[in-house]
């Protein structure tokens, strides 16, 4: 049952990033609907992480729990670092072009 929830959460995450990416465009002003899109994306990310942690508690042996939960959190942090690096590279490129 939790695997279906992970798929639904991933779809919610995909929908959030898609509509947020199309809403941003090349405009400088912040539109109110962007906050709604960000919250959809945040819910997708949060629900996915929590679903993975609950799945680990149900599927993994007690002796391996620390290793598996550490790996889940490490992959989460790694994804955040990659996203931060991509956003920083895009920001630096845009600053060089526009300044």
N, C-alpha and C positions, 0 to 999 in steps of 0.2 A: 504494500500500500504506500509506503514512503517513497518508493521509486517513482510512482505516479506524481506524488507531490513535488519531487525534485524536478521532474520534467515540466510540470506546470510552473514552478518557480523560475526555471530557466527560460521558458517561453515569456513569462512576465518580464524578466530581465531583458530579453531580446526586444520585446515590444517597447520597453522604456527607453533603451538606448537608441532604437530606431526613430521613435517619434521625437526624442530630444535632439538627435542629430539633424533631423529634417527641420525642426523648429528654429534651431540656432541660425543657420544660414550665414550670411556675411553681414548681419546687422549688428550694430553696437549697443542698441538699447535692449533692456531685459523686459521681456513680455511676461505678464502674470501667469500664463499657462505653462511657462517653463518650470515653475515651481511644482506644478502638478506632475509634469513629466519626470522631474528629478525625484519626486517622492515615489512614483511608480517604479523607477529604476532602483531606488534605495530599498524598497520593499522586496523586489525580486532578488537583489543581492543578499539582503539579510535573511530572507526566508530560505534561500538556497543553502547558505552557510549553516543555519540552524537545522535544516533537514538533514544535511550531511553529518552533523554531529550526532543527532538522534539516531540516524542509521548506523553510525559507528558503535553507539552504545548497544544497539540491538544485535548487530551482526558479528562483532569482534569478541574474541575471548578476553576475559578479565586481565590475563597476563600481558596481552598485547595492547591494551587500551591506551597506555601512555604514548606508545610509539605512533599509533594510528591518529590519535587526536593531535599530537605534535605535528604530524605530517599534514593534516588538514589545515591547521592554523598556519603552518609554514607556507603551504601553497597559496593560502589566502593573502598572506603578507607579500609573497613573491608577485602575485597578480597586481597588488596595489603598487608595488615598486615599479613594475613594468608600465602600468598606466601612468604613474607620475613621471616616469622618464619620457614617455611618448608625449604627454601634455607639455612638459618642459621644452622638449625639442620643437614642438609646434609653436609654442609661445615665443621662443627665441628666434625662430625663423620669421614669424610675423612681426616681431619687434624690429628686426634688421631690415625688413622690407619696408615697413611703414614709418620708421623714424628717420 
